[in-house]
Amino acid sequence: MTVETKLFSPEHQVALKSLLDDPSPKVRQHLLGFFNTAGQEAREFLENVATGHHRALAWHARWFLEELRFTDPVAEFTGFIRSLNYELETGALLLSRTVLPATDAGACCAELDRLAARCRELIAEPATARERCRVINRVLFHDEGFRGNREHYTDPFNSLLPQVLERRKGLPITLSIIYLLIAQRIGLELEPVGLPGHFVVGCYQEDEPFFIDPFEQGVFRTSAEIMAYVRQHKILPKASDLAPTPVREVLARCCRNLVEHYTIEGNDGHARMFAAFVEEFEAAYERHTTP
């Protein structure tokens, strides 16, 4: 539902959006008062912005929703799934908020910005995609100490982006997400690649694609080596295994991991919640693809 009352006409919405990221405490207090008075109409306006394409404004809209106690992290992530507007960073943070409602999304984004800035400092231009990946490897795995959490692989925190950023350890998929978000910030086009039983990052910019394994400290692998890895796990590899994985499926796979890991932990409530998210992803995809 789009809010188009007198208070929230298209012209007023444009003006309000221009104020959402204003750093002035006075402006924020005035906006909080206005939104609080407007009630449901304000909530709908802010929710529309929070699920929109403008990532920075979306985070500011969520801040107002949280301050006004309008927000429900589970409903928010469900709305994100149904929107079909899948953006990896937003989705990973919204997923995390369903378990950690107090997640400071701004702090997470700032940490990713910091890591990317360090990578940019170390890149000697002109640099190939492979050379840029080597710099990311140095920053993440040598300087910052990110690693796979082999000791406690099924710890649910391994699947939550803020916790992986804080603890410097996670699953192949969450380490790959961090790798991708940093690459995106430095202008390097990489893709998520969901293998059977594992997750890596793919680069398709050179004559032959190569793959980076963040769980293994960023080791580079060829297509043949990836196929051999899949065979080692007694799975018959297919050419499609090397193709990029849609963001929708990356996030759904995170949810499937959490179903399994919360079940192992004995947290049936959280396991059911993430199973419901998987069902939402499947239903949204079916609605989108059914003529």
C-alpha positions in Angstrom: 0.0 0.0 0.0 1.4 3.4 -1.0 0.7 6.3 1.4 -0.8 9.2 -0.6 -2.8 11.1 2.0 -2.5 14.9 2.3 0.3 14.4 4.8 2.0 11.9 2.6 1.3 13.2 -0.9 4.0 12.4 -3.5 5.5 15.9 -3.1 5.6 15.5 0.7 7.2 12.1 0.4 10.0 13.5 -1.7 10.6 16.2 0.9 10.5 13.8 3.8 13.0 11.5 2.1 15.4 14.4 1.6 15.3 14.9 5.4 15.7 11.2 6.5 19.5 11.3 6.3 19.8 14.8 7.9 22.4 14.5 10.7 20.9 17.4 12.7 19.5 16.2 16.0 16.8 18.9 15.8 15.7 17.7 12.4 15.6 14.1 13.7 13.6 15.1 16.7 11.1 17.0 14.6 10.7 14.1 12.2 10.2 11.6 15.1 7.5 13.9 16.5 5.8 14.2 13.1 6.0 10.4 12.4 4.7 9.6 15.8 1.7 11.9 15.3 1.0 10.5 11.9 0.9 6.9 13.2 0.0 4.2 10.7 0.5 6.4 7.7 4.1 7.2 8.9 4.7 3.5 9.4 3.6 2.6 5.9 5.7 5.4 4.4 8.8 4.4 6.4 8.3 0.7 5.6 8.1 1.6 1.8 11.4 3.5 2.0 13.0 0.7 4.1 12.3 -1.9 1.4 13.2 0.4 -1.5 16.2 0.5 -3.8 18.0 3.4 -2.1 20.1 1.5 0.5 21.3 4.5 2.5 17.7 5.9 2.9 16.5 2.4 3.7 18.7 2.3 6.7 17.7 5.7 7.9 14.0 4.7 7.5 14.7 1.6 9.6 16.3 3.8 12.3 13.1 5.8 12.6 11.0 2.6 12.6 13.1 1.3 15.5 13.0 4.5 17.4 9.2 4.7 17.1 8.8 1.0 18.0 7.2 0.5 14.6 9.5 -2.2 13.6 9.2 -6.0 13.9 12.4 -7.7 12.7 10.6 -10.9 11.7 7.9 -9.1 9.8 10.6 -6.8 8.2 12.6 -9.7 6.9 9.4 -11.4 5.7 8.5 -8.2 3.8 12.0 -8.1 2.3 11.6 -11.7 1.0 8.2 -10.9 -0.5 9.4 -7.7 -2.1 11.7 -9.7 -4.5 14.1 -6.7 -4.2 17.0 -8.8 -3.2 20.2 -7.0 -2.2 22.8 -9.1 -0.5 24.0 -6.6 2.2 20.5 -5.5 3.2 19.3 -9.1 3.3 22.1 -10.4 5.4 21.6 -7.7 8.0 17.8 -8.0 8.1 18.3 -11.8 8.5 20.6 -11.2 11.4 18.2 -8.7 13.1 15.6 -11.5 13.4 17.9 -13.1 16.0 19.8 -9.9 17.1 17.2 -7.1 17.0 19.7 -4.6 18.5 22.1 -5.1 15.5 23.8 -1.8 14.6 23.5 -2.0 10.8 25.4 1.3 10.5 28.4 -0.1 12.5 28.5 -3.2 10.3 28.4 -1.2 7.1 31.2 1.1 8.6 33.3 -1.9 9.3 32.9 -3.2 5.8 33.8 0.3 4.5 36.9 0.3 6.6 38.1 -3.1 5.3 37.4 -2.0 1.8 39.3 1.3 2.3 42.3 -0.7 3.5 42.1 -2.8 0.4 42.0 0.2 -1.8 45.1 1.6 -0.1 47.1 -1.6 -1.0 46.0 -2.0 -4.6 48.6 -0.8 -7.1 46.9 0.3 -10.2 46.5 -0.9 -12.9 45.5 -4.2 -11.1 43.9 -7.4 -12.5 41.0 -9.0 -10.8 43.3 -11.7 -9.5 45.7 -9.1 -8.0 42.7 -7.4 -6.4 41.6 -10.7 -4.9 45.1 -11.2 -3.5 44.8 -7.8 -1.7 41.5 -8.8 -0.2 43.0 -12.1 0.9 45.8 -10.2 2.6 43.5 -7.8 4.4 40.9 -10.3 5.5 42.9 -13.4 6.3 46.4 -12.1 7.2 45.9 -8.7 8.6 42.4 -9.0 10.1 42.4 -12.7 11.0 39.1 -13.9 9.4 38.9 -17.7 9.3 36.5 -20.6 9.1 35.1 -21.7 12.4 36.0 -25.4 12.2 35.9 -25.9 16.0 32.2 -24.9 16.3 30.9 -25.2 12.8 27.2 -25.5 13.8 27.2 -22.4 16.1 24.3 -20.3 14.7 26.4 -17.1 15.2 28.6 -18.4 12.2 25.6 -17.5 10.0 24.9 -14.0 11.3 26.9 -11.2 9.5 27.4 -8.9 12.6 28.7 -11.8 14.7 31.1 -12.9 11.9 32.4 -9.4 11.6 32.9 -9.1 15.3 34.3 -12.6 16.0 36.3 -12.9 12.7 35.1 -16.4 12.1 32.2 -18.0 10.3 30.9 -20.4 7.7 32.0 -20.6 4.1 28.8 -18.8 3.0 29.1 -15.9 5.5 32.8 -15.4 4.8 32.0 -15.4 1.1 29.3 -12.7 1.7 31.9 -10.5 3.5 34.3 -11.1 0.6 31.7 -10.1 -1.9 30.6 -7.0 -0.1 34.2 -5.8 0.1 34.8 -6.6 -3.5 31.7 -4.6 -4.4 33.0 -1.6 -2.5 36.3 -1.6 -4.5 34.6 -2.0 -7.8 35.5 -5.7 -8.3 32.8 -7.8 -9.9 32.7 -11.2 -8.1 29.8 -13.7 -7.8 28.5 -16.0 -5.1 28.8 -19.7 -6.0 26.9 -22.2 -4.0 28.5 -25.6 -4.5 27.0 -28.8 -3.1 28.1 -28.8 0.5 30.3 -25.8 0.2 30.4 -22.1 -0.8 32.9 -20.1 -2.7 33.3 -16.8 -4.6 33.7 -16.8 -8.4 35.5 -14.4 -10.7 34.4 -14.5 -14.4 36.3 -11.5 -15.7 39.3 -13.3 -17.1 39.5 -15.8 -20.0 39.2 -18.6 -17.6 37.0 -18.2 -14.5 38.7 -18.8 -11.1 37.3 -19.3 -7.7 38.2 -18.0 -4.2 37.6 -20.1 -1.1 37.3 -17.8 1.9 36.9 -20.7 4.3 40.4 -21.8 3.2 42.0 -18.4 3.7 41.2 -17.3 0.2 42.9 -20.0 -1.8 42.4 -19.7 -5.5 40.9 -22.7 -7.4 40.4 -23.5 -11.0 37.1 -24.9 -12.5 38.8 -28.4 -12.6 39.8 -28.1 -9.0 36.3 -27.2 -7.9 34.9 -30.2 -9.8 37.4 -32.4 -8.2 36.4 -31.0 -4.8 32.8 -31.9 -5.4 33.7 -35.4 -6.5 35.7 -35.9 -3.2 32.4 -35.5 -1.4 30.9 -38.3 -3.4 28.7 -36.0 -5.4 28.5 -36.0 -9.2 29.5 -32.5 -10.3 27.5 -30.6 -13.0 28.6 -27.7 -15.1 25.8 -25.6 -13.5 27.6 -26.0 -10.1 30.1 -23.4 -11.4 27.5 -20.8 -12.2 26.7 -17.8 -10.0 24.1 -18.3 -7.3 21.2 -15.7 -7.2 21.1 -13.6 -4.1 17.7 -15.1 -3.3 19.2 -18.5 -3.0 22.3 -17.3 -1.0 20.0 -15.9 1.7 17.7 -18.9 1.6 20.7 -21.1 2.0 21.7 -19.1 5.1 18.3 -19.8 6.5 18.5 -23.5 5.8 21.8 -23.6 7.6 20.2 -21.9 10.6 17.3 -24.4 10.6 19.9 -27.2 10.9 22.1 -25.5 13.4 19.3 -24.3 15.7 17.8 -27.8 15.6 21.2 -29.2 16.7 21.3 -26.6 19.4 17.8 -27.6 20.6 16.3 -24.2 19.8 13.1 -25.3 18.1 11.6 -21.9 18.1 14.4 -20.3 16.0 14.6 -23.5 13.8 10.8 -23.1 13.0 11.3 -19.4 12.3 14.0 -19.9 9.7 12.1 -22.8 8.2 9.3 -20.4 7.7 11.7 -18.0 6.0 12.8 -20.7 3.6 9.1 -21.4 2.8 8.6 -17.7 2.1 11.6 -17.6 -0.3 10.2 -20.6 -2.2 6.7 -19.2 -2.3 7.9 -15.8 -3.5 10.0 -17.4 -6.2 7.0 -19.5 -7.3 4.8 -16.5 -7.5 7.4 -14.6 -9.5 8.0 -17.4 -12.0 4.4 -18.7 -12.5 2.8 -17.1 -15.5 
